[in-house]
Amino acid sequence: MKKWMLMGLTLLLVFVLGACGSGGGSSDESASSDGSGGVKEIKVTASNFKFEPSEIKVKKGEKVKITLENKDGNHGLAIPDFNVDLQKPSSAEFTADQAGEHEFHCSVMCGAGHSDMKGTLIVE
């Protein structure tokens, strides 16, 4: 009986230690910093009918992960030119393969200032 318990505890320890070392990266997004795997991670905060930052610059061909956080109210973030539409705080990845200025806007009706809630993605 003790032998089986010892074997079970050993397997449990191996499993727990294996899970701790599995990498997976940090879930902490930082504005305009390169994440692992060559993906540029950008955090956008929505509050009081504005986005912060309201202007985002990336390089053409760059892989981008954009994460929406709501500070005040319920907002979304849509970038139609790249088929991105975040309806709640979440993330989306895309390749910025179209040079130029691309508007992004709130995609969730959020009140009187909804139509003014816009920003620009600049692909250089």
Residue frames as qw, qx, qy, qz and C-alpha x, y, z in Angstrom:
[[0.000, 0.885, 0.466, 0.000, 0.00, 0.00, 0.00],
 [0.302, -0.799, 0.104, 0.510, 2.79, 2.43, 0.90],
 [0.450, -0.095, 0.597, 0.658, 4.46, 1.63, -2.41],
 [0.212, 0.629, 0.637, 0.391, 1.35, 2.72, -4.36],
 [0.166, -0.938, -0.244, 0.182, 1.00, 5.91, -2.33],
 [0.427, -0.580, 0.324, 0.614, 4.66, 6.76, -2.89],
 [0.382, 0.180, 0.666, 0.615, 4.26, 6.11, -6.62],
 [0.074, 0.810, 0.552, 0.183, 1.12, 8.26, -6.75],
 [0.269, -0.891, -0.046, 0.363, 2.79, 11.14, -4.90],
 [0.459, -0.314, 0.487, 0.674, 5.79, 10.90, -7.24],
 [0.286, 0.457, 0.664, 0.518, 3.54, 11.12, -10.31],
 [0.083, -0.917, -0.390, 0.034, 1.65, 14.05, -8.80],
 [0.392, -0.726, 0.166, 0.541, 4.93, 15.86, -8.10],
 [0.421, -0.014, 0.603, 0.677, 6.13, 15.26, -11.67],
 [0.155, 0.693, 0.621, 0.332, 2.85, 16.61, -13.04],
 [0.205, -0.931, -0.218, 0.211, 2.90, 19.73, -10.85],
 [0.416, -0.574, 0.332, 0.622, 6.53, 20.53, -11.65],
 [0.391, 0.223, 0.666, 0.595, 5.91, 19.96, -15.36],
 [0.071, 0.840, 0.510, 0.168, 3.00, 22.41, -15.32],
 [0.309, -0.858, -0.025, 0.408, 5.11, 25.06, -13.60],
 [0.360, -0.458, 0.492, 0.647, 7.77, 24.93, -16.29],
 [0.548, 0.483, 0.654, 0.196, 5.47, 24.90, -19.30],
 [0.242, 0.010, 0.268, 0.933, 6.29, 28.50, -20.28],
 [0.063, 0.719, 0.688, 0.078, 3.24, 29.97, -21.95],
 [0.228, 0.401, 0.054, 0.886, 4.53, 33.47, -21.36],
 [0.027, -0.270, -0.511, 0.816, 3.12, 36.22, -19.26],
 [0.122, 0.691, 0.691, 0.176, -0.45, 37.39, -19.62],
 [0.174, -0.761, -0.153, 0.606, 0.72, 40.95, -18.91],
 [0.530, 0.634, 0.343, 0.446, 0.31, 43.04, -22.09],
 [0.301, -0.605, -0.025, 0.736, 2.37, 46.17, -22.41],
 [0.453, 0.841, 0.162, -0.247, 1.61, 48.90, -24.91],
 [0.513, 0.814, -0.268, -0.045, 3.75, 48.76, -28.03],
 [0.310, -0.609, 0.729, 0.038, 6.20, 46.13, -26.84],
 [0.597, 0.292, -0.684, -0.300, 7.25, 43.08, -28.78],
 [0.821, -0.294, 0.355, -0.337, 5.92, 39.88, -27.29],
 [0.475, -0.290, 0.806, 0.202, 7.30, 36.42, -27.78],
 [0.570, 0.360, 0.715, 0.186, 7.11, 34.96, -31.25],
 [0.226, 0.050, 0.378, 0.896, 7.52, 38.30, -33.01],
 [0.108, -0.717, -0.632, -0.275, 4.03, 39.55, -32.14],
 [0.074, 0.265, -0.203, 0.940, 3.66, 43.22, -31.22],
 [0.271, -0.554, -0.769, 0.169, 1.34, 43.42, -28.23],
 [0.036, -0.303, -0.017, -0.952, -0.78, 46.54, -27.80],
 [0.133, -0.495, -0.778, 0.364, -3.15, 47.25, -24.93],
 [0.102, -0.386, -0.259, -0.880, -6.02, 49.69, -25.61],
 [0.062, -0.356, -0.731, 0.579, -8.10, 51.03, -22.74],
 [0.125, -0.515, -0.522, -0.669, -11.65, 52.27, -23.42],
 [0.236, -0.514, -0.613, 0.551, -13.24, 54.79, -21.08],
 [0.059, 0.719, 0.260, -0.642, -15.51, 57.86, -21.14],
 [0.617, 0.744, 0.236, -0.102, -15.98, 57.76, -24.92],
 [0.263, 0.839, -0.468, -0.084, -12.28, 57.61, -25.81],
 [0.970, 0.047, -0.129, 0.200, -9.52, 55.10, -26.46],
 [0.194, -0.872, 0.449, 0.005, -6.08, 55.28, -24.91],
 [0.151, -0.370, 0.274, 0.875, -3.97, 55.29, -26.98],
 [0.567, 0.643, 0.310, -0.411, -6.08, 56.78, -29.76],
 [0.557, 0.723, -0.372, -0.168, -3.23, 56.44, -32.27],
 [0.829, -0.285, 0.465, 0.123, -1.31, 53.21, -32.80],
 [0.412, 0.737, -0.470, -0.259, 1.69, 52.81, -35.10],
 [0.835, -0.153, 0.520, 0.095, 2.90, 49.46, -36.44],
 [0.022, -0.492, 0.659, 0.568, 5.10, 48.34, -39.32],
 [0.774, 0.310, -0.235, -0.499, 3.66, 46.81, -42.48],
 [0.708, 0.222, -0.670, -0.026, 3.80, 43.02, -42.27],
 [0.024, -0.309, 0.738, -0.599, 4.04, 43.03, -38.47],
 [0.478, -0.400, -0.775, -0.104, 1.94, 40.57, -36.49],
 [0.170, -0.373, 0.266, -0.873, -0.16, 42.46, -33.95],
 [0.365, -0.438, -0.811, 0.128, -2.03, 41.33, -30.85],
 [0.157, -0.407, 0.054, -0.898, -4.46, 43.99, -29.68],
 [0.317, -0.358, -0.824, 0.304, -6.06, 43.69, -26.26],
 [0.240, -0.590, -0.200, -0.745, -9.09, 45.72, -25.22],
 [0.296, -0.283, -0.720, 0.560, -9.68, 46.68, -21.60],
 [0.200, -0.739, -0.390, -0.511, -12.76, 48.57, -20.42],
 [0.245, 0.066, -0.511, 0.821, -12.09, 51.11, -17.70],
 [0.307, 0.270, 0.413, -0.814, -15.50, 52.80, -17.64],
 [0.678, 0.374, 0.024, -0.632, -18.64, 51.41, -19.20],
 [0.768, 0.109, 0.623, 0.102, -19.08, 48.66, -21.78],
 [0.301, 0.762, -0.319, -0.476, -17.15, 49.17, -25.03],
 [0.902, 0.196, 0.334, 0.189, -15.90, 47.26, -28.03],
 [0.115, -0.690, 0.439, 0.564, -13.13, 47.84, -30.55],
 [0.792, 0.450, 0.409, 0.058, -13.48, 47.28, -34.29],
 [0.093, -0.583, 0.502, 0.632, -10.86, 47.68, -37.01],
 [0.791, 0.449, 0.256, -0.327, -12.90, 46.84, -40.13],
 [0.484, 0.722, -0.461, -0.178, -9.92, 46.87, -42.52],
 [0.161, 0.410, -0.887, 0.137, -8.42, 43.93, -40.59],
 [0.688, -0.261, -0.581, -0.347, -11.66, 42.13, -39.68],
 [0.293, -0.030, -0.719, 0.629, -11.17, 42.79, -35.97],
 [0.444, -0.528, -0.194, -0.698, -14.25, 43.24, -33.78],
 [0.299, -0.047, -0.798, 0.521, -13.80, 42.85, -30.04],
 [0.406, -0.590, -0.428, -0.551, -17.25, 43.03, -28.42],
 [0.696, -0.713, -0.056, -0.058, -15.94, 42.74, -24.86],
 [0.206, -0.801, 0.561, 0.029, -12.57, 42.89, -23.13],
 [0.933, 0.054, 0.331, 0.128, -10.53, 40.36, -25.08],
 [0.234, -0.596, 0.529, 0.557, -7.72, 40.09, -27.64],
 [0.812, 0.545, 0.197, -0.066, -7.33, 39.58, -31.37],
 [0.471, -0.441, 0.514, 0.565, -4.30, 38.88, -33.54],
 [0.659, 0.715, 0.233, -0.030, -3.81, 39.98, -37.14],
 [0.624, -0.055, 0.276, 0.729, -1.09, 40.83, -39.63],
 [0.111, 0.825, 0.096, -0.546, -0.84, 44.51, -40.48],
 [0.571, 0.065, 0.615, 0.540, -0.47, 43.91, -44.22],
 [0.256, 0.782, 0.441, 0.359, -2.23, 47.07, -45.51],
 [0.386, -0.066, -0.138, 0.910, -0.18, 50.28, -45.34],
 [0.112, -0.531, -0.300, -0.784, -1.92, 53.52, -44.49],
 [0.217, -0.133, 0.507, -0.824, -4.27, 54.92, -41.86],
 [0.412, -0.299, -0.819, -0.265, -7.06, 52.66, -40.65],
 [0.410, -0.449, 0.176, -0.774, -9.83, 53.89, -38.38],
 [0.339, -0.216, -0.897, 0.181, -10.87, 51.91, -35.34],
 [0.380, -0.384, -0.014, -0.841, -14.04, 52.63, -33.39],
 [0.363, -0.065, 0.761, -0.534, -16.23, 51.42, -30.56],
 [0.347, -0.043, -0.791, -0.502, -18.42, 48.56, -31.75],
 [0.257, -0.466, -0.818, 0.219, -20.77, 48.46, -28.73],
 [0.141, -0.736, -0.251, -0.613, -23.43, 51.17, -28.36],
 [0.544, -0.187, -0.548, 0.607, -22.18, 52.87, -25.23],
 [0.151, -0.726, -0.427, 0.517, -24.07, 56.14, -24.88],
 [0.239, 0.928, 0.162, -0.235, -24.16, 59.74, -26.08],
 [0.038, -0.815, 0.474, 0.332, -20.47, 59.94, -27.04],
 [0.828, 0.038, 0.548, 0.109, -20.39, 56.63, -28.90],
 [0.676, 0.695, 0.189, 0.159, -20.02, 58.15, -32.37],
 [0.090, 0.929, -0.336, 0.125, -16.96, 60.15, -31.26],
 [0.710, -0.493, 0.502, 0.033, -15.17, 57.08, -29.93],
 [0.830, 0.550, -0.046, 0.084, -12.57, 56.59, -32.66],
 [0.489, -0.669, 0.436, 0.351, -8.87, 56.10, -33.16],
 [0.617, 0.700, -0.309, -0.187, -6.32, 55.51, -35.89],
 [0.845, -0.225, 0.405, 0.267, -4.11, 52.52, -36.63],
 [0.321, 0.843, -0.349, -0.255, -1.17, 53.69, -38.75],
 [0.915, -0.010, 0.330, 0.233, 0.60, 50.96, -40.72],
 [0.031, 0.861, -0.360, -0.358, 3.96, 52.30, -41.93]]
